Amino acid sequence: MLVLVVLVLLVLVLLVMLLGVDVGNVLLEALVLLDVLGVLGQLGVLMFLLSLVGGGAHFVLVLGTC
């Protein structure tokens, strides 16, 4: 289940990068959605995603609110 979520997010990130959309806003919405689903209890996945993207100020805010 968790691996599937990560793979879906990776595909979303690649699509967003190819389409040139604002990656930060899309990922922020994805993280909020995952938080609602209760997946963000897995801190390792969150840190992996943050290292993948390179992080940003709004990601730190998301981390603070989780």
ChimeraX attribute file (.defattr): number of C-alpha atoms within 10 A of each C-alpha:
attribute: neighborCount
match mode: 1-to-1
recipient: residues
	/A:1	6
	/A:2	10
	/A:3	9
	/A:4	9
	/A:5	12
	/A:6	15
	/A:7	11
	/A:8	11
	/A:9	16
	/A:10	14
	/A:11	11
	/A:12	16
	/A:13	21
	/A:14	12
	/A:15	13
	/A:16	16
	/A:17	12
	/A:18	9
	/A:19	10
	/A:20	9
	/A:21	12
	/A:22	10
	/A:23	16
	/A:24	17
	/A:25	12
	/A:26	14
	/A:27	19
	/A:28	15
	/A:29	11
	/A:30	15
	/A:31	21
	/A:32	15
	/A:33	13
	/A:34	15
	/A:35	15
	/A:36	10
	/A:37	10
	/A:38	10
	/A:39	16
	/A:40	17
	/A:41	12
	/A:42	10
	/A:43	11
	/A:44	10
	/A:45	16
	/A:46	18
	/A:47	13
	/A:48	12
	/A:49	18
	/A:50	16
	/A:51	10
	/A:52	11
	/A:53	14
	/A:54	9
	/A:55	13
	/A:56	10
	/A:57	9
	/A:58	12
	/A:59	19
	/A:60	11
	/A:61	11
	/A:62	13
	/A:63	15
	/A:64	8
	/A:65	8
	/A:66	10
